[in-house]
Amino acid sequence: MDPVLLPAFKALGAGIAAIGMGLAGIGLGNIFGNYLSAAIRNPAAADGQFGRLIFGFAVTEALGIFSLLIALLLLFT
């Protein structure tokens, strides 16, 4: 592989991997928006769904952090 193009390919791969951070933000907005919509429609059931809300938040945020980790590994190794 051409050593001149290697940094460009690293930056390109890291940029593509970092797209997951933006998608995680979109996912968090979707999760919380749907929870608020459901809580307004049926306030009695909102407390029962709060645990699922927190689990969805944790999984989505973990995937976003994982994509950031992959982007940094591609960029700095």
Buried (B, 14 or more C-beta within 10 A) or exposed (E): EEEEEEEEEBEEBBEEBBEBBEEBEEBBEEBEEEBEEBBEEEEEEBEEBEEEBEEBBEEBBEBBEBBBEBBEEBBEE
